[in-house]
Amino acid sequence: MNKTFYTFEKSRNGETVPLINLPDGKTQVVHSLIDPKREAQRLISTITEETGFIIFLGLGGGFYPEAALELTNARVIVIDFNKNGIEELLKSKDYSKLLENSRFNLLVDPSFEEIKNFIIEQYKPALHDGIKTIPLRTRVDYDKDLFEKTAEIIQEAIEIVSGDYSAQAFFGIRWFSNIIRNVKNIDLVKNQEKNSILLSSSPEEAAIVAAGPSLDQQLPLLKKAKEKGVFIICCDTALGVLLHNGIEPDIIVSIDCQFISYYHFIGCDFNNKQRGIPLLLDIASPPLLFGLSQSPVFFSSAHPLALYISGNFKSLMRLDTSGANVTYTCLSLAKLMGINNITLYGADFSYVGSRSYARGTYINPYFSKKQNRLSPLEAQMSVFLYRSPFLLSENGKNKNYYETHSLRFYRKKLEEKASIMITMKQNTKITCAPGQGAPINIQRIINNARYTEIEKKEQIINKKYSNGRDFLEQYKKDIAIMPAVQNQSSFTEKEKLIYTTLLPLAAAIKKRNIKLKQNELMEEVKNFSISKIEKILNC
């Protein structure tokens, strides 16, 4: 006869309390045998009001999550393992108070990947504020290694969400404003879908050109590559360098939502002589950039509003911008185009010889224009260079380049993507032209996991708008009739999509006023977004 995981006793006040059956034949009680409900309420009462997302490790008698649902407005998650043990618990008493609550989720025997993805998808800092993990101590101690690894995975997920949230809080308003302006610009793009298809052609070889200082010494190699017919994918930052040196790229990629992107195109004859070069723009790019090319093409990042537009109004190419730098996105484009032989130029991800960029980029003219007697060019360049602390060398050796936390993050993300690309497709070759910056380590992944392909054209879900104005009019109406956030469980699929499109904006508005509660925040978001859309429609 199979041994059960739990036995059960009644507490002094009549509650069913589980006890874990230990290997030596003894049992260990999971909750108080006096008053387990009161014990749980005391614990939950110590949780601050700002904690809106609570994860319990272990279900037990369900007293902790029940108290959390009763005493807080938080989302409550329970993670537990051993489905046979969970079945015993569910047969021992009525758990309907938990299972029927729309704020409750029970994850039984989830993989670590499932746990990570669940936290990333469900935890929204702008709405939930703080997050807290609470172990059911007796249950956790029984499977200590398993739950310790679970806690590590939860922390990894929180760090990813926090990084995304920081970006949303900083750029959320600008993203939203740029996207809704560019919705009207899409109407002016001739054959947006056709251009996207043309970009899916497959040159045999590509050069991805970034604007690091090493590009200066790599230009002769790049010119030879151009003469051989290598397809040149140019980061917007490097455009001035190439054009000043007589190298015309085959396509330019821009992802930054900030106005500073405009300066990459100033003073390099792009406006007058090179307007035929396709300019690939994130739909969250500054609308001003759209008019700089005769061949602009919008693409979608993972921003939920961009994806909603692609699925409901105008089909957009999907590119991966999660590396947070344009070189990474250029690599995503090369992958989408099916290019298997790729060389990186100017990809230093570091400051080389106290220089941040190659000669011919925007930075010198930009600071020259801003300089005055109190703030000369050299001082501004120094402030730019030393605005973030430098990191120690990874191998402890002396080096002639300097890294910051952001630059190293960009490099690591690119290394990860490139390594996945050469692992998943054996004939893919990605190399770096000889340079002086931080070495880029690209190698095949031995433990070949399954990776999601995210570079794709989004399929039209319900294309029913003939122009951007009609789309924005309906989007505004959909925002206006959004139900209260507490009623998320009754949201229709469309309401869920609309709600999701507003979350990055919510993060930015929350940053402006951290005291806003969930309902107040979403009301502010609705009012702000409707006002912005009306302003665009009235232009």
TIMARGU-907493 format. One line per field, with one value per residue (C-alpha): chain; x, y, z; residue number from 1. Coordinates in Angstrom, 2 decimals, always signed. Layout:
N
c: c(A;...)
c1: c(X;...)
c2: c(Y;...)
c3: c(Z;...)
k: c(NUM;...)
REM end
This chain:
539
c: c(A;A;A;A;A;A;A;A;A;A;A;A;A;A;A;A;A;A;A;A;A;A;A;A;A;A;A;A;A;A;A;A;A;A;A;A;A;A;A;A;A;A;A;A;A;A;A;A;A;A;A;A;A;A;A;A;A;A;A;A;A;A;A;A;A;A;A;A;A;A;A;A;A;A;A;A;A;A;A;A;A;A;A;A;A;A;A;A;A;A;A;A;A;A;A;A;A;A;A;A;A;A;A;A;A;A;A;A;A;A;A;A;A;A;A;A;A;A;A;A;A;A;A;A;A;A;A;A;A;A;A;A;A;A;A;A;A;A;A;A;A;A;A;A;A;A;A;A;A;A;A;A;A;A;A;A;A;A;A;A;A;A;A;A;A;A;A;A;A;A;A;A;A;A;A;A;A;A;A;A;A;A;A;A;A;A;A;A;A;A;A;A;A;A;A;A;A;A;A;A;A;A;A;A;A;A;A;A;A;A;A;A;A;A;A;A;A;A;A;A;A;A;A;A;A;A;A;A;A;A;A;A;A;A;A;A;A;A;A;A;A;A;A;A;A;A;A;A;A;A;A;A;A;A;A;A;A;A;A;A;A;A;A;A;A;A;A;A;A;A;A;A;A;A;A;A;A;A;A;A;A;A;A;A;A;A;A;A;A;A;A;A;A;A;A;A;A;A;A;A;A;A;A;A;A;A;A;A;A;A;A;A;A;A;A;A;A;A;A;A;A;A;A;A;A;A;A;A;A;A;A;A;A;A;A;A;A;A;A;A;A;A;A;A;A;A;A;A;A;A;A;A;A;A;A;A;A;A;A;A;A;A;A;A;A;A;A;A;A;A;A;A;A;A;A;A;A;A;A;A;A;A;A;A;A;A;A;A;A;A;A;A;A;A;A;A;A;A;A;A;A;A;A;A;A;A;A;A;A;A;A;A;A;A;A;A;A;A;A;A;A;A;A;A;A;A;A;A;A;A;A;A;A;A;A;A;A;A;A;A;A;A;A;A;A;A;A;A;A;A;A;A;A;A;A;A;A;A;A;A;A;A;A;A;A;A;A;A;A;A;A;A;A;A;A;A;A;A;A;A;A;A;A;A;A;A;A;A;A;A;A;A;A;A;A;A;A;A;A;A;A;A;A;A;A;A;A;A;A;A;A;A;A;A;A;A;A;A;A;A;A;A;A;A;A;A;A;A;A;A;A;A;A;A;A;A;A;A;A)
c1: c(+0.00;+1.37;+2.18;+0.26;+2.04;-0.28;-2.33;-4.90;-5.94;-8.53;-7.28;-8.70;-11.17;-12.27;-10.17;-8.62;-4.84;-2.43;+0.64;+3.48;+4.40;+8.18;+10.35;+11.11;+7.41;+6.92;+4.68;+5.25;+2.39;+2.06;-0.11;-1.05;-3.20;-4.75;-6.20;-4.58;-6.79;-5.72;-2.09;-2.46;-4.21;-1.41;+1.16;-0.80;-1.39;+2.36;+2.32;+2.37;-0.52;+1.80;+2.25;-0.14;+1.31;+1.89;+3.43;+3.08;+5.42;+3.26;-0.53;-1.06;-4.52;-4.89;-5.10;-2.38;-3.73;-7.30;-6.20;-4.34;-7.45;-9.59;-7.25;-5.60;-6.45;-3.41;-3.10;-2.38;-0.35;+0.43;+3.22;+3.41;+4.75;+3.66;+0.27;-0.67;-0.17;-2.21;-4.99;-4.98;-5.28;-8.19;-10.05;-9.52;-11.56;-13.38;-10.95;-13.66;-13.02;-9.60;-10.29;-13.31;-11.58;-10.49;-7.40;-6.08;-3.90;-2.59;+0.44;+0.86;+4.11;+5.09;+8.41;+10.86;+10.30;+6.53;+7.03;+9.29;+6.94;+3.92;+5.54;+6.77;+3.32;+1.19;+3.17;+2.58;+4.50;+2.49;-0.71;+0.50;+3.27;+5.30;+5.73;+6.39;+7.22;+6.12;+7.22;+5.04;+8.01;+7.29;+6.33;+9.34;+11.79;+10.59;+11.61;+14.24;+16.33;+13.25;+11.77;+15.11;+15.47;+11.88;+12.73;+15.74;+13.57;+11.03;+13.81;+15.11;+11.61;+11.23;+14.53;+13.38;+10.04;+11.79;+14.09;+11.14;+9.19;+12.05;+12.08;+8.28;+8.34;+10.94;+9.66;+5.99;+4.53;+6.88;+6.19;+2.44;+2.59;+4.93;+2.93;-0.43;+1.16;+2.78;-0.55;-1.55;+1.84;+1.28;-1.41;+1.30;+3.60;+3.22;+2.85;+3.82;+3.16;+4.95;+8.01;+8.06;+8.02;+10.85;+12.93;+12.46;+14.73;+17.82;+21.23;+24.01;+26.08;+25.48;+27.52;+25.89;+27.46;+27.42;+29.14;+31.81;+35.28;+36.72;+34.65;+37.27;+39.90;+37.39;+36.18;+38.63;+37.33;+33.77;+34.42;+35.80;+32.76;+30.49;+32.35;+31.76;+28.02;+27.68;+24.31;+24.95;+22.57;+23.34;+22.51;+21.14;+24.01;+26.54;+24.81;+26.90;+30.15;+29.26;+27.98;+30.93;+33.20;+31.34;+29.65;+25.93;+24.10;+21.35;+19.04;+19.02;+17.48;+16.29;+14.65;+15.15;+11.93;+13.84;+14.23;+18.02;+17.59;+16.92;+20.53;+21.86;+20.48;+21.57;+24.58;+25.19;+23.25;+20.70;+17.81;+18.89;+20.96;+20.22;+16.45;+15.98;+17.62;+14.94;+14.60;+13.28;+11.57;+10.12;+6.55;+7.45;+10.16;+9.83;+7.31;+9.80;+12.01;+9.25;+9.70;+13.45;+13.16;+11.32;+11.19;+10.19;+8.94;+7.48;+8.05;+6.64;+8.59;+6.98;+5.18;+1.57;+0.10;+2.37;+1.27;-2.38;-1.99;-0.28;-3.05;-6.02;-5.08;-1.88;+0.37;+3.87;+7.10;+8.04;+11.60;+13.24;+14.28;+14.70;+18.47;+17.76;+20.25;+19.99;+22.83;+20.85;+17.78;+19.87;+20.88;+17.20;+16.56;+19.37;+17.87;+14.42;+15.90;+17.51;+21.08;+23.49;+26.86;+27.01;+29.93;+29.67;+31.50;+31.90;+30.24;+32.54;+29.99;+32.64;+34.61;+37.88;+40.74;+38.35;+36.16;+32.49;+31.81;+33.56;+34.33;+31.37;+28.59;+26.19;+28.01;+30.66;+28.31;+25.69;+27.96;+29.69;+26.36;+25.60;+29.00;+29.63;+32.33;+31.12;+30.59;+33.16;+33.10;+35.70;+33.73;+30.51;+32.28;+33.78;+30.41;+28.96;+31.84;+31.90;+28.15;+28.14;+30.79;+33.21;+33.23;+36.25;+37.55;+35.80;+39.12;+40.99;+43.50;+44.36;+42.43;+42.35;+38.55;+36.06;+32.64;+29.60;+26.79;+24.53;+27.17;+28.04;+24.33;+23.97;+26.98;+25.77;+22.33;+23.87;+26.18;+23.19;+21.16;+24.05;+24.89;+21.28;+21.24;+24.33;+23.09;+19.62;+20.83;+24.09;+25.11;+24.82;+28.14;+28.44;+31.85;+33.28;+35.66;+38.96;+38.54;+39.66;+36.46;+35.15;+35.52;+32.23;+32.00;+29.76;+29.67;+27.33;+25.17;+25.94;+22.71;+20.44;+17.15;+14.07;+13.93;+10.91;+11.13;+9.79;+10.87;+7.85;+5.15;+2.13;-1.01;-3.99;-6.58;-9.43;-8.42;-11.46;-10.05;-9.39;-7.16;-5.34;-7.98;-10.71;-8.47;-7.66;-11.32;-12.31;-9.30;-10.31;-13.87;-12.59;-10.43;-13.33;-15.61;-12.95;-14.40;-12.84;-9.56;-11.02;-13.28;-10.42;-11.80;-14.87;-12.92;-13.67;-10.69;-10.78;-10.92;-7.88;-6.00;-6.95;-6.00;-2.60;-1.84;-2.08;+0.25;+3.53;+1.76;+0.47;+4.06;+5.11;+2.12;+2.71;+6.28;+4.89;+2.55;+3.51;+0.59;-2.01;-3.90;-4.84;-8.26;-7.08;-4.08;-6.12;-8.59;-5.65;-4.26;-7.61;-8.01;-4.43;-4.59;-7.98;-6.72;-3.60;-5.58;-8.06;-5.18;-3.75;-7.13;-7.63;-4.32)
c2: c(+0.00;+3.41;+5.66;+8.93;+12.26;+13.76;+12.72;+15.03;+16.12;+18.53;+21.67;+22.73;+25.05;+22.34;+23.10;+20.31;+20.57;+18.54;+16.81;+15.65;+11.96;+11.87;+8.97;+7.80;+7.24;+10.42;+13.31;+17.03;+19.48;+22.16;+24.69;+25.47;+22.80;+25.50;+28.06;+27.90;+30.68;+33.12;+32.13;+32.95;+36.25;+37.36;+36.66;+38.44;+41.47;+42.15;+42.60;+46.22;+47.73;+48.37;+44.63;+43.70;+40.37;+37.54;+34.16;+31.32;+28.35;+25.42;+25.12;+23.25;+23.81;+26.99;+29.20;+31.64;+32.39;+32.58;+35.19;+37.11;+37.25;+38.37;+40.99;+42.42;+43.30;+41.42;+38.80;+35.55;+32.72;+29.32;+27.16;+23.56;+20.24;+16.59;+16.34;+13.29;+15.31;+18.19;+15.72;+14.53;+18.14;+18.93;+15.82;+16.69;+19.91;+22.51;+24.81;+26.56;+29.94;+29.88;+28.17;+30.33;+33.62;+35.47;+36.82;+33.33;+30.95;+27.53;+26.19;+22.44;+20.75;+23.63;+23.58;+26.34;+27.86;+27.90;+29.63;+32.24;+32.93;+33.14;+35.79;+37.78;+37.73;+38.31;+40.61;+44.25;+46.58;+49.64;+47.95;+45.56;+47.68;+45.33;+41.56;+39.17;+35.47;+33.61;+30.01;+27.51;+26.54;+22.86;+22.09;+23.94;+22.21;+18.79;+19.57;+22.15;+22.00;+22.16;+25.17;+26.97;+26.68;+27.91;+30.97;+31.65;+31.43;+33.79;+36.28;+36.01;+36.71;+39.71;+41.14;+40.80;+42.43;+45.19;+45.93;+46.08;+48.20;+50.68;+51.10;+51.44;+54.00;+56.04;+55.71;+54.73;+58.15;+58.76;+55.29;+55.82;+59.31;+58.27;+55.15;+56.87;+59.61;+57.03;+55.23;+58.16;+58.03;+54.39;+55.59;+57.49;+54.47;+53.05;+49.28;+48.75;+45.02;+44.82;+46.59;+44.15;+41.22;+42.74;+42.99;+39.26;+38.55;+36.53;+38.04;+35.54;+37.78;+40.85;+43.41;+44.90;+48.28;+49.86;+53.11;+52.09;+53.69;+50.56;+51.34;+53.94;+51.25;+48.78;+51.08;+49.70;+46.17;+47.41;+49.13;+45.87;+44.03;+46.57;+46.12;+42.37;+42.93;+42.29;+43.56;+46.41;+46.81;+50.14;+51.20;+54.75;+55.89;+54.81;+56.41;+59.59;+57.62;+55.53;+58.35;+60.61;+57.79;+57.07;+53.86;+53.68;+51.14;+48.93;+49.55;+51.67;+50.56;+52.90;+51.86;+54.75;+56.57;+59.69;+62.81;+62.38;+59.85;+62.74;+63.94;+60.73;+61.94;+65.57;+66.80;+63.63;+64.41;+61.74;+64.10;+65.13;+62.38;+59.11;+59.18;+55.95;+53.90;+51.97;+53.27;+50.62;+52.31;+50.96;+52.25;+53.89;+55.98;+59.79;+60.68;+63.21;+60.39;+59.13;+62.07;+61.53;+58.67;+57.97;+54.33;+54.20;+50.88;+50.49;+47.37;+46.17;+45.46;+43.59;+46.73;+45.58;+48.57;+47.92;+44.27;+45.30;+47.63;+44.88;+42.43;+44.72;+47.48;+47.17;+44.13;+44.99;+43.08;+41.83;+42.38;+41.59;+44.75;+43.06;+43.58;+47.31;+48.37;+48.85;+46.43;+43.64;+44.56;+44.60;+41.04;+40.21;+41.68;+39.64;+36.53;+37.37;+37.88;+34.45;+35.73;+33.07;+34.83;+37.95;+40.18;+42.82;+46.14;+48.84;+46.63;+47.67;+47.94;+49.91;+53.15;+52.73;+55.13;+57.48;+57.67;+56.72;+56.72;+56.58;+59.83;+61.18;+60.34;+62.90;+63.43;+66.00;+68.31;+67.88;+68.97;+71.59;+73.29;+73.26;+74.44;+77.85;+79.51;+77.77;+74.42;+73.80;+70.79;+68.89;+69.28;+68.04;+65.05;+64.20;+64.40;+62.09;+59.64;+59.49;+59.68;+56.05;+54.25;+51.96;+48.24;+46.11;+43.76;+40.38;+38.53;+40.86;+41.89;+45.38;+46.57;+49.54;+49.83;+50.72;+49.22;+50.47;+48.34;+49.25;+48.57;+45.20;+44.32;+45.18;+43.02;+40.06;+40.21;+40.30;+37.40;+35.40;+36.05;+35.37;+32.14;+30.98;+31.81;+29.73;+26.91;+26.70;+26.92;+25.10;+26.92;+30.35;+32.13;+35.32;+36.98;+40.34;+42.46;+42.98;+45.82;+47.27;+47.11;+44.55;+41.07;+39.52;+35.84;+33.90;+30.12;+27.22;+26.31;+22.78;+22.28;+23.10;+24.28;+25.14;+28.81;+30.76;+32.35;+35.88;+37.50;+37.07;+38.96;+39.22;+37.77;+40.03;+39.08;+41.39;+43.97;+46.24;+49.77;+51.41;+54.14;+55.23;+57.79;+55.13;+52.89;+55.65;+56.65;+53.11;+52.64;+55.79;+54.47;+51.09;+52.77;+54.93;+51.94;+49.81;+48.15;+48.61;+46.76;+44.60;+42.98;+41.54;+38.02;+39.07;+40.95;+39.97;+39.04;+42.49;+44.21;+42.21;+43.34;+47.00;+46.80;+45.31;+48.06;+50.62;+48.95;+50.63;+53.98;+53.08;+52.47;+55.94;+57.66;+55.68;+57.02;+60.56;+59.84;+56.76;+57.26;+56.37;+53.18;+50.64;+52.07;+55.67;+54.85;+53.24;+56.15;+58.53;+56.35;+56.30;+60.08;+60.70;+58.33;+59.60;+63.17;+62.29;+60.48;+63.35;+65.76;+63.64;+63.28;+67.03;+67.76)
c3: c(+0.00;-0.96;+1.92;+1.98;+2.12;+4.73;+7.70;+9.27;+12.73;+14.08;+15.79;+19.14;+17.35;+14.87;+11.78;+9.67;+9.93;+7.70;+9.11;+6.85;+7.12;+7.57;+6.28;+9.85;+10.57;+12.55;+11.55;+11.53;+11.92;+9.22;+11.12;+14.69;+16.34;+18.51;+16.08;+12.61;+11.22;+13.89;+13.37;+9.65;+10.33;+12.65;+9.95;+7.20;+9.43;+9.32;+5.52;+4.44;+2.51;-0.48;-1.07;-3.85;-4.99;-2.48;-3.29;-0.78;-1.03;+0.02;+0.25;+3.52;+4.93;+2.87;+5.96;+4.88;+1.38;+2.75;+5.29;+2.58;+0.39;+3.33;+4.79;+1.65;-1.95;-3.22;-5.95;-4.11;-5.63;-4.10;-5.51;-4.36;-5.57;-5.25;-6.97;-4.90;-1.73;-3.19;-4.03;-0.41;+0.79;-1.55;-0.34;+3.32;+3.43;+1.36;-0.49;-2.53;-0.85;-2.47;-5.76;-6.63;-5.86;-9.02;-7.20;-6.42;-8.44;-7.48;-9.38;-8.87;-9.91;-12.22;-14.03;-13.11;-16.54;-15.93;-12.58;-14.12;-17.02;-14.72;-12.51;-15.53;-17.14;-14.05;-11.75;-12.74;-10.38;-11.41;-10.26;-7.58;-6.03;-3.82;-4.09;-1.20;-0.96;+2.19;+2.83;+4.68;+6.75;+7.52;+3.93;+2.52;+4.86;+3.67;+0.04;+0.87;-2.32;-4.55;-2.80;-2.53;-6.31;-6.66;-4.56;-6.80;-9.93;-8.40;-7.66;-11.23;-12.55;-10.23;-11.47;-15.09;-14.31;-12.36;-15.29;-17.68;-15.24;-14.92;-18.69;-18.77;-15.97;-17.83;-21.41;-21.02;-21.82;-24.73;-26.16;-26.02;-27.53;-30.35;-31.20;-31.53;-33.67;-35.90;-36.34;-38.52;-40.29;-41.26;-43.65;-45.54;-45.93;-49.41;-49.33;-45.68;-45.99;-49.37;-47.96;-45.06;-47.46;-49.51;-46.35;-45.86;-48.86;-48.11;-48.95;-48.44;-46.18;-44.04;-42.15;-39.06;-38.40;-34.95;-34.03;-31.54;-31.77;-33.45;-36.54;-37.52;-38.10;-39.57;-42.38;-45.01;-44.33;-44.56;-47.89;-49.32;-48.01;-49.70;-52.99;-52.76;-52.41;-48.67;-47.42;-44.94;-42.01;-40.35;-36.81;-36.96;-34.73;-37.37;-40.37;-40.32;-40.14;-43.19;-45.37;-44.52;-45.69;-48.91;-47.79;-48.46;-46.25;-47.64;-44.69;-41.53;-38.23;-35.46;-32.17;-29.72;-28.76;-27.71;-29.83;-29.73;-32.57;-34.92;-34.56;-36.15;-39.47;-39.27;-41.26;-43.26;-46.47;-45.64;-46.33;-49.82;-51.37;-49.62;-49.16;-51.08;-48.32;-46.42;-42.86;-40.50;-37.54;-34.32;-34.31;-30.99;-32.70;-32.76;-35.52;-36.89;-38.20;-40.47;-42.84;-43.26;-45.73;-48.94;-47.85;-44.17;-42.80;-39.33;-37.24;-33.95;-30.80;-27.90;-26.70;-26.18;-28.02;-31.02;-31.06;-30.77;-33.75;-35.75;-34.96;-35.49;-37.91;-39.93;-40.11;-38.87;-39.00;-35.52;-34.32;-31.02;-29.14;-25.75;-25.89;-25.39;-28.07;-31.81;-32.68;-31.05;-33.12;-36.31;-35.46;-35.08;-38.54;-40.10;-38.55;-39.89;-43.37;-43.21;-43.47;-42.20;-42.53;-40.35;-39.36;-36.64;-37.08;-34.44;-31.80;-28.95;-26.10;-24.25;-24.29;-26.16;-25.48;-23.66;-26.77;-26.82;-30.58;-33.94;-35.80;-37.71;-35.27;-33.85;-30.57;-31.54;-33.50;-30.78;-27.93;-30.07;-30.63;-26.89;-25.66;-24.11;-22.00;-18.84;-20.50;-23.25;-25.56;-23.54;-20.32;-21.92;-23.44;-20.05;-18.32;-20.98;-20.68;-16.88;-16.22;-15.08;-12.99;-14.82;-14.05;-13.19;-15.86;-15.89;-16.03;-13.70;-16.39;-17.57;-20.60;-22.95;-22.85;-20.14;-19.48;-17.61;-16.24;-19.19;-21.86;-20.35;-20.18;-23.89;-24.76;-22.72;-24.33;-27.81;-26.94;-25.72;-28.88;-31.23;-29.38;-29.65;-33.37;-34.17;-31.95;-33.44;-37.05;-37.58;-40.78;-39.16;-38.68;-36.61;-36.23;-35.20;-37.24;-35.36;-32.87;-29.56;-27.54;-25.07;-26.62;-27.75;-26.81;-29.21;-28.80;-29.36;-26.38;-25.17;-23.23;-26.15;-24.65;-26.66;-27.58;-28.75;-32.16;-31.69;-34.96;-37.18;-38.96;-36.71;-38.21;-38.69;-36.06;-36.99;-39.58;-39.80;-39.90;-43.25;-41.81;-38.68;-37.71;-37.58;-35.50;-33.01;-32.72;-31.79;-29.51;-27.62;-27.21;-26.01;-23.37;-22.19;-21.48;-19.78;-16.61;-13.18;-12.68;-9.87;-12.45;-14.52;-14.17;-16.17;-18.86;-22.43;-24.62;-26.20;-22.80;-21.69;-24.80;-24.30;-20.63;-21.51;-24.03;-21.21;-18.71;-19.83;-19.67;-16.20;-15.05;-16.19;-14.56;-11.37;-11.32;-11.38;-8.46;-6.46;-4.04;-6.67;-5.80;-8.45;-9.41;-9.14;-11.31;-14.07;-14.07;-14.47;-17.28;-19.09;-18.84;-19.98;-22.96;-24.14;-23.94;-25.97;-28.64;-28.96;-29.40;-32.22;-33.89;-33.82;-35.53)
k: c(1;2;3;4;5;6;7;8;9;10;11;12;13;14;15;16;17;18;19;20;21;22;23;24;25;26;27;28;29;30;31;32;33;34;35;36;37;38;39;40;41;42;43;44;45;46;47;48;49;50;51;52;53;54;55;56;57;58;59;60;61;62;63;64;65;66;67;68;69;70;71;72;73;74;75;76;77;78;79;80;81;82;83;84;85;86;87;88;89;90;91;92;93;94;95;96;97;98;99;100;101;102;103;104;105;106;107;108;109;110;111;112;113;114;115;116;117;118;119;120;121;122;123;124;125;126;127;128;129;130;131;132;133;134;135;136;137;138;139;140;141;142;143;144;145;146;147;148;149;150;151;152;153;154;155;156;157;158;159;160;161;162;163;164;165;166;167;168;169;170;171;172;173;174;175;176;177;178;179;180;181;182;183;184;185;186;187;188;189;190;191;192;193;194;195;196;197;198;199;200;201;202;203;204;205;206;207;208;209;210;211;212;213;214;215;216;217;218;219;220;221;222;223;224;225;226;227;228;229;230;231;232;233;234;235;236;237;238;239;240;241;242;243;244;245;246;247;248;249;250;251;252;253;254;255;256;257;258;259;260;261;262;263;264;265;266;267;268;269;270;271;272;273;274;275;276;277;278;279;280;281;282;283;284;285;286;287;288;289;290;291;292;293;294;295;296;297;298;299;300;301;302;303;304;305;306;307;308;309;310;311;312;313;314;315;316;317;318;319;320;321;322;323;324;325;326;327;328;329;330;331;332;333;334;335;336;337;338;339;340;341;342;343;344;345;346;347;348;349;350;351;352;353;354;355;356;357;358;359;360;361;362;363;364;365;366;367;368;369;370;371;372;373;374;375;376;377;378;379;380;381;382;383;384;385;386;387;388;389;390;391;392;393;394;395;396;397;398;399;400;401;402;403;404;405;406;407;408;409;410;411;412;413;414;415;416;417;418;419;420;421;422;423;424;425;426;427;428;429;430;431;432;433;434;435;436;437;438;439;440;441;442;443;444;445;446;447;448;449;450;451;452;453;454;455;456;457;458;459;460;461;462;463;464;465;466;467;468;469;470;471;472;473;474;475;476;477;478;479;480;481;482;483;484;485;486;487;488;489;490;491;492;493;494;495;496;497;498;499;500;501;502;503;504;505;506;507;508;509;510;511;512;513;514;515;516;517;518;519;520;521;522;523;524;525;526;527;528;529;530;531;532;533;534;535;536;537;538;539)
REM end
